[in-house]
Every structure is written in C-alpha cells, then in structure tokens.
Amino acid sequence: MYALGIDLGTTYTAAATWRDGHAEIVALGSRAAAVPSVVLLREDETFLTGEAASRRGLTEPHRVAREFKRRVGDSTPILLGGVPQSAEALAARLLRAVADQVIGREGGAPAAICVSYPANWGPYKTDLMRQAVRMADLDGPVIYTTEPEAAAVSYAQQQRIEPGAIVAVYDLGGGTFDAAVLRKTGMGFDILGRPEGIERLGGIDFDAAVFNHVRSALGGKLEELDEDDPTATAAVARLREECVNAKEALSSDTDTTIPVLLPNHATEVRLTRAEFEAMVRPALYGSVEALTRALRSADCTPERLHSILLVGGSSRMPIVAQLVGTEFGRPVAVDAHPKHAVALGAAWLASGATAQTVIGRPVAGRASATAPPTRQAPPTRQAPQPPFETERSPSSAGGVARSAPAVPAYGTERSVSGGGTALPVPPAAAPYPRVNNPVSPSPHGVPPRPTRPTAGAASAPAPASAWSTVTGKPARNRTGSRRTLAVAAAAIIVIGVAAGIAYAQFGSDGAGDRKLTGATASPTVAASVQPADEQCTDEIKSNPRWVCLTSAVVADGKFTIDYEVEWAGDTPDVSGGYHLHVYGGDGTYPADHDMGSHAPKKDQGDWYVEDRNPSVLDTGENRYKNAIGDAPKVCARIALAGHGLVPDENATYRTGNCVPITRK
C-alpha cells in the first residue's frame, strides 16, 4: 500500500510516494525527477505530456501549451492546433498522465492521493482545480492541500519543530510566488492569517530577463529573423533554453557565457552573477513585501519566527537567501531539494488521509503511520549572511541531524484546507549526535583543496598503480590542461611489520568479485570487503547531487558505464549545466580534487564530460584514450557548468565513487 502526492507546478510537475514511513520522489522524466508542465495536442487528436510534449513543442509551437496553470480561472480558451482547451482540462491531462505513470510503476492504484494548489487561490480557482481532478478520474480518494502547507510538512520530517513554533514559507517556483505563515500544532500545521502570493513571479520571468539581456546584446539580430521560418523558430527556442541554463549556472558560478546560434548570426554573450542579480532584485523585493504582508496578516513579527523555509526551484538563487535573511533577520532553511518539497509533503499528507472531504464525499479508512519515518536530507539552516558561491550539502551549516524513533499514529481527524485548519504531521525525530562544521569558502567560491601527501613521506606512501601512464591531449571538452602522470608500472606492496598491516593492489577475478592479489591479506581484513573508493555510501548520497557508478565494461570497441545519479531536479547538460567528470585511476590516484577547472591548471588531470546514462564511448576516441586508457578503475564526480567540481559538505569532492573496469 502506498500514498501519492502530486505537485502540479507552473513550469514543472513532481510526484512523490509514501510507503512504510518513508516518502520519496518519483522519477517522472527520463533525465530528471520532475517533468515539464507541458501538454501538446497532435494532429491525430491524441495528447502528449511532459518531456515528450516539450520536445515536440519546439517544432510545433502552435500545438503546445506551457505555463497553463497561470491561466486557471481565465475564461479565454487556450488554442492547441486551433482546438480550444481550458487550463483545467490541460491540468487534468497532466494529472492523469502522472497518475498512470506512477500506477504502472507501482503495480496498482494508491490508497490515497493528495494534490497541492497555491495558497493564494480563492474558492473559484480552488474549485476549478477540483474540477480538473474530477476530469482526470484519478484512482483512489483525493485530498487537497496548499503548497506552503505541504512544504512545511516536508520540513517537519527533517527538522524538529516544537508545537507552538511558527515558520514562514517562502515559495518561489517556476511561475508563481507564495508566502504563508504557519504554526506547528500537535496535529500538524495551522495557517495563520492570510497567505500572500504574486501570480506572475517565478523562474520563467527570470529566464525572460536573461533572454532580454541577450536580445539587447545582439543589437537587433533577433528582430531580423522570419518568425514563420521553422529554422529560425527552432534556433530561438534553443536560445531560450541556453538562457535557462545560464540562469541556473549562476547559482553556483559568478559568470557564464550564453552561446547564440542563429541562422543569421553566431556569437556568445557573457553574463555575470552581479548583472543577473541587478535584473531580478526589484522583483525579489516584491516577494519580500508579500512575505511582510503575510506576517502582518498573521499578527506575527519576524522575531517570533522559528525559521523561514525556502522552497521552489528559483529559491536556489544565492540572492534569495541573502535578501530574505537580511530583510527579516531570521535563520533561513534551504531545502535540500527545493523543487520537490511540496510533492514530498503532499505524499506525507496523503499517507494520513482520514475523514477527508473528497470531491464532496467522505473518505473511508485511513493510512496511518505504523513505522518510523525515514529522514529526508535535512535542509541547510543559514543565519542571515551573504551567500557563498559553492554548492553545499544540506547538512553543512552546523545543523544537528536527526534520527527516527518509533512514532505514534496520526490523529484521527483533520481537514486539508487553508484558513487555520490543522494538518497532521508525524512527530519530528529526536536528534542524534552528529554535527557538521560549516565550510568557509575561498574568496573565489571554491573550498580549499585537500592537502596532498608529500612525495616520499614515510607516513603517507604514494599509492602505486599497475596501469601505464597516458600521454597526449586532454580528454575534457574545452577545459583545463592535462598533467603528466608519474605512475609506477607495477604494484608496490608495502608491509608494515611492526603494525602487522599489509597494503596490496586490488585485482579482479574477471567475474566481478574483488580479491587481493600480490600479497596475503591480513587475517583481520576480509578479502570480500569492498574498497572504500568503490562504495556508494550514505555520505555520498547525502549531497544534493551525487553519482554512483554500478558497472564499467570494455567490449567490442565500446566503453560502457552504467550509473545511478541524483540531479536534484536539474537536467544534466555538459555545455551549460550540471554533469559528470569521468576519469580513470586506481581509486586513490589521481586525486579527485584535480579533476576540474577549479584546480590550478598545472595540476589538472584528464577527464571527459558526460550527461548521458549509460555513458558509451568508442575505445578509439581520444577522450577514452586520454582519460581512461588501461586504468583498472573508472571514477566519476559531479561538476558545475563551468567544469569545476561540486564540493561536498566536508569541502572535498566526494560526490561519486569508482568501479573496476571489466575488459572482455
């Protein structure tokens, strides 16, 4: 039995499932968990939704509907291929597609479904959302919640909030802004006062600001294009995507370049974070004013707030945490997965459905929590301060993580609606004694590199390798310079007689089992223990973005890597977004901190960039020869748009693992 939460957003739609005390995001897309909120009507009068609709819409713009959530309540129909559609009818198509995908994966219908909607919607729009749910004919009882309430419920699973504590939710998504003030109760959360919202403020507006910056820089080249030319239309669509990538890159980089490939012009436009923040700051002040109004309506001063929770994909912009923290002087909690917080909270609420009004009728039965909740990644708690420029783990701000003791069942009655009604939330977990020290970034936004062992130092012998030195040009695309590797031709076995410790080169028996070769393992060390560099640990997965390689095979002239990955809702892109840096080694050498543009050029190693899964290279390619060669293992790390590595919570770069290469 499982419960389903759905967050139908203006630009993206996400879903999460709850089962046995644990809520997790459902991967709706092929390359990201959330899918575009897009619907397309084909010539045969069938519909496409999500990624497929978004792709096809680039060449058939007259048949596609985007951002239709903004049109809920608008009596003017949306024309798709000349056929009128209401916004709620399109929402129904998307809701049905999401439910079908989840049901197909789970093998059955959910016990309950919770659908979220903006807190500032009045009765008219809320009723239209209920109509959309009826048209979608969802399987199972349906309850409703506001987006800020769902976000607060998700937060309560990560951070202890005592009854009576007041939190503010600052929800800056793709198309709308919501602000709400909530009080924790024994049963859940009550909305205090009147939620505030800005109907047209979100990521798509910031994307438009970047596009206008490019338009100005091109000096009329865009206006020269023929809007009826399919080639020109596709080129402008690609340019808009590049503007989105640039905006997202500036969340971690201080500047970026936007490639422009038009039929009549090709160039690059540079954009700095300072320029971008100057564009969006006036609009963000509007969001601060909306949160101020919500506090005033709730009769609450900022000093009484436990914290301000930032959710929504656009809240990841560094200026948001800086502005909100400075204006209100309260700790800012940045959700580890801001795009997914509402869906996760909705799944928790669906799990506790009891005595609900479901499209005018009561829900029979309830899904209670009988097992302790598994923690989601805790959010970063930030005191008011200027943001730093490196990506940080959710627990890197000195917050205390939580364990999960057994919890009692939910309360027996509640209502999921606005206006001060209670929402049950499983009690927050008790703390466990792990405190992470905050990381102080360098002036350039890059954490200090780990100290390297000194060559020849007795206390830290340099690891030997059985693979040969690779020479030639760098394998990476447009970044860095290569460093010649001085690697021994054979494994060196160092035996510490006094300590009784043996160091040995790990080998493979060809069947995938790991064993020690070249030396007899110490009786206290089992030969079956997986080497540390190959383990996909909880510490790796605690990062917002991580990769865990599962296999690497060379066969028939192809090098194929399979892997699991978390992109935190982003779409991987080697030319303008998060992606992988892949390199060969023995698991210890070369060091991962040399595998990105953040390292000094003289120290940079050889890597190649990747955003496909699985990754497949021809062994005749220079990328393979230079980065992998005859290395015994392959490793991967998460990289930024500018090809610097993403640091983890310990100011190192352990966002991935290594695996042995099987050669057939």
Number of C-alpha atoms within 10 A of each C-alpha: 13 21 26 33 35 28 30 26 29 23 22 22 23 28 29 27 26 27 18 16 19 20 27 20 20 23 17 21 16 11 19 20 23 29 25 25 26 28 26 28 23 16 9 6 10 8 18 20 25 21 20 16 23 22 15 16 22 18 15 19 17 14 22 25 23 19 19 21 22 16 16 21 17 13 9 12 12 19 15 18 16 10 11 11 15 19 24 24 19 26 26 22 21 24 25 20 19 23 22 16 14 21 15 11 10 13 9 13 19 24 19 28 27 28 27 26 23 25 24 21 20 10 9 10 18 20 14 17 25 21 17 23 21 13 17 20 14 21 16 15 20 24 25 27 24 25 30 30 31 31 26 26 27 26 28 22 27 23 24 16 20 15 14 14 15 23 23 25 24 28 30 27 24 24 23 23 27 28 30 32 30 26 23 23 18 16 18 24 27 22 26 23 20 20 27 25 25 16 14 14 20 25 24 19 16 22 22 14 17 24 22 13 18 22 15 12 13 17 9 10 15 18 10 8 17 11 12 8 10 13 15 18 20 17 18 21 16 17 19 19 16 22 27 21 24 28 29 23 22 23 21 24 22 18 18 21 19 24 19 20 15 19 14 10 10 11 11 14 14 14 20 15 21 12 14 20 17 11 15 17 14 10 14 20 15 15 25 18 14 21 26 20 19 24 24 16 16 18 11 16 11 18 10 11 20 19 24 26 26 28 29 28 24 24 24 23 18 20 22 25 25 18 19 23 22 16 15 19 17 19 21 27 25 22 27 27 24 23 29 28 29 36 33 33 34 34 33 32 33 32 32 28 31 23 16 22 16 17 16 8 10 12 18 11 13 17 19 19 22 13 16 20 25 18 18 19 22 26 25 23 22 22 17 18 15 15 16 20 19 25 24 23 25 24 23 23 21 16 19 19 22 22 16 18 15 13 16 13 17 24 16 13 14 18 18 23 18 23 13 16 14 23 27 25 27 24 24 23 23 13 14 11 9 12 13 15 13 15 18 14 14 12 9 12 17 22 22 15 14 13 7 10 12 11 9 9 9 9 8 11 12 17 19 20 23 19 19 16 16 19 15 13 15 22 25 26 14 9 19 24 19 23 18 15 14 12 18 14 12 12 18 16 14 14 13 10 8 6 7 10 15 15 18 19 18 20 16 15 11 11 7 12 11 17 16 17 15 13 14 11 16 12 9 8 10 11 17 10 10 13 13 12 17 19 17 19 15 8 14 21 19 19 27 20 27 26 25 24 22 16 17 23 16 17 13 10 11 15 20 19 21 16 15 13 18 18 19 19 22 19 18 22 17 20 20 25 23 27 28 26 26 28 28 29 24 23 24 16 14 20 15 25 24 23 28 28 20 20 18 11 15 12 16 24 28 31 28 23 24 23 17 16 14 14 15 17 16 16 18 11 11 18 23 24 20 24 26 25 19 18 21 22 21 23 27 28 28 28 28 27 24 23 26 23 30 30 25 26 24 16 22 16 23 25 27 29 22 29 24 25 23 19 13 9
